[in-house]
Amino acid sequence: TLARSIEGRNVSALKMSDGGKPDLQRPAIWVQARQHAWEVGGSWVAVGLAEWLAGEDKEAVWLRQYADIYIIPLMDVDHVATGDGGKNARPHDHNRDWGPTPHWPEVAAAQKYILRLAEEGRMNIFLDLHNPASGNKIQTMYVLDKTYMGSEAFPRQQRFVELMIDEFGELKQHRNGPKPAVTS
């Protein structure tokens, strides 16, 4: 369990790894889905990834032996249970709750885990799975701008993007980074 929701529901989490390599020597991969309750496709991708990772494909076996993979297939459990979409939920949706004092307990718990992994120097990949926009035929990826990355991280990100392009063909990239501080 990652956390208990505001309405008391479990937010399920899965950590996948294999072998005897100590956690502190493993890079971490964080995969979460469905910050908007209606985005069912993200959950299916997360579950499919978990099933592949649990299998005997040589790349899956290798990844389990050398990394810790955290999968949260459903972040917004309360809005799924009540049949709400979750987008623009009050006081704000999960996807907009990643500030210093999150409203949603599951977002706060995810931040805590991710920050710990980053402090340990292990946080390597963060995937937040959403549904594509209606009619969108091109895979879309938000990538952190080079300005906000360490010298070792940016080439790794570029390599990951290249692998995504090799796998999916065309890829729409949105450069993303913290907003400049507003001064008055």
C-alpha positions in Angstrom: 0.0 0.0 0.0 1.4 3.4 -1.0 -1.1 5.3 1.1 -4.7 5.5 2.3 -6.9 7.9 0.4 -8.9 10.7 1.9 -11.9 8.4 1.9 -9.9 5.6 3.5 -9.2 3.4 0.4 -5.9 1.6 -0.2 -3.8 3.0 -2.9 -2.0 -0.1 -4.1 1.7 -0.2 -5.0 4.0 -2.8 -6.3 7.8 -3.0 -6.0 9.5 -5.4 -8.4 13.1 -6.6 -8.1 14.9 -9.9 -8.1 18.3 -11.2 -7.0 20.6 -10.3 -4.2 21.8 -6.8 -5.3 21.2 -4.4 -2.4 18.5 -1.7 -2.9 21.0 1.1 -2.4 23.0 -0.2 -5.5 19.9 -0.3 -7.7 18.6 2.5 -9.8 14.9 3.2 -9.2 12.1 3.4 -11.8 8.8 5.0 -10.7 5.7 4.3 -12.8 2.3 5.7 -11.8 -1.0 5.8 -13.6 -4.4 7.3 -13.5 -4.0 10.6 -11.7 -7.2 11.3 -13.5 -9.8 8.6 -12.7 -11.2 8.4 -16.2 -7.8 7.6 -17.8 -8.3 3.9 -17.7 -5.7 3.3 -20.4 -2.9 4.3 -18.1 -3.8 1.6 -15.6 -3.9 -1.0 -18.4 -0.4 0.0 -19.5 0.9 -0.1 -15.9 -0.6 -3.6 -15.4 0.8 -4.8 -18.7 4.2 -3.5 -17.7 4.0 -5.3 -14.4 2.9 -8.6 -16.1 5.9 -8.2 -18.5 8.3 -7.5 -15.7 7.1 -10.6 -13.8 7.7 -12.8 -16.9 10.7 -14.5 -18.3 11.6 -12.2 -21.2 15.3 -11.7 -20.9 15.0 -7.9 -20.7 12.5 -8.1 -17.9 14.6 -10.6 -16.0 17.6 -8.3 -16.4 15.7 -5.2 -15.3 14.4 -7.0 -12.2 17.9 -8.0 -11.3 19.5 -4.6 -11.7 16.7 -2.1 -10.8 13.9 -1.5 -8.3 10.7 -0.8 -10.2 7.8 0.8 -8.3 4.4 0.6 -10.0 1.2 2.4 -8.8 -1.5 1.5 -11.3 -4.2 3.8 -9.8 -3.5 7.0 -8.0 -7.0 8.5 -7.8 -8.8 5.6 -6.2 -11.6 7.7 -4.6 -12.8 9.3 -7.9 -12.7 5.9 -9.6 -14.8 4.4 -6.8 -17.4 7.3 -7.0 -17.4 7.3 -10.8 -16.0 10.8 -11.1 -13.5 11.8 -13.8 -11.0 13.3 -11.4 -10.0 16.1 -13.9 -10.2 19.4 -12.1 -11.4 17.8 -8.9 -11.7 20.1 -5.9 -9.6 21.6 -4.5 -7.5 20.5 -7.5 -6.8 17.3 -9.4 -4.0 14.9 -8.5 -1.9 16.0 -11.5 -1.8 19.6 -10.2 -1.2 18.6 -6.5 2.6 18.1 -6.7 3.5 21.2 -4.6 5.1 21.5 -1.2 1.8 20.6 0.7 -0.2 18.1 -1.3 -4.0 17.8 -0.5 -4.2 14.1 -1.6 -2.4 11.6 0.8 -1.4 9.4 -2.2 0.4 12.3 -3.9 2.1 13.2 -0.6 3.2 9.5 -0.1 4.5 9.3 -3.7 6.5 12.5 -3.2 8.0 11.1 0.0 9.1 7.9 -1.7 10.5 9.7 -4.8 12.4 12.3 -2.7 14.0 9.5 -0.7 15.0 7.7 -3.8 16.4 10.9 -5.2 18.3 11.6 -2.0 19.8 8.1 -2.2 20.9 8.9 -5.8 18.8 6.1 -7.2 15.9 7.9 -8.9 16.3 7.3 -12.6 13.0 7.2 -14.4 9.6 8.7 -13.6 6.8 7.7 -15.8 3.3 9.2 -15.2 0.9 7.4 -17.5 -2.0 9.2 -19.0 -4.5 8.6 -21.8 -3.7 10.4 -25.1 -5.9 13.2 -26.2 -8.9 12.3 -28.4 -7.7 11.6 -32.0 -4.0 11.8 -31.0 -2.1 9.4 -33.2 1.5 10.3 -32.0 2.9 9.2 -28.7 3.6 12.2 -26.4 6.3 12.6 -23.8 7.0 15.4 -21.4 10.8 15.6 -20.8 12.6 17.8 -18.3 14.6 20.6 -19.8 18.4 20.2 -19.8 18.7 23.3 -17.6 17.2 21.5 -14.7 19.2 18.2 -15.0 22.5 17.1 -13.8 25.3 16.5 -16.3 24.9 12.7 -16.2 21.2 12.7 -16.3 20.6 14.6 -19.6 22.5 12.1 -21.8 20.6 9.3 -20.2 17.3 11.1 -20.9 18.3 11.6 -24.5 19.1 7.9 -24.8 15.7 7.0 -23.3 14.0 9.2 -25.8 15.9 7.6 -28.7 14.8 4.2 -27.5 11.2 5.4 -27.3 11.5 6.7 -30.9 13.0 3.4 -32.0 10.1 1.6 -30.4 7.2 3.8 -31.4 8.4 5.8 -34.4 7.4 9.5 -34.2 7.3 11.0 -30.7 6.0 14.4 -29.7 8.2 15.9 -27.0 7.2 18.7 -24.7 10.1 20.2 -22.8 9.1 20.8 -19.2 10.7 22.3 -16.2 9.9 24.3 -13.1 8.3 27.6 -13.7 10.4 30.7 -13.0 9.7 32.2 -9.6 7.4 35.2 -9.6 8.9 38.2 -7.9 6.9 41.2 -6.8 
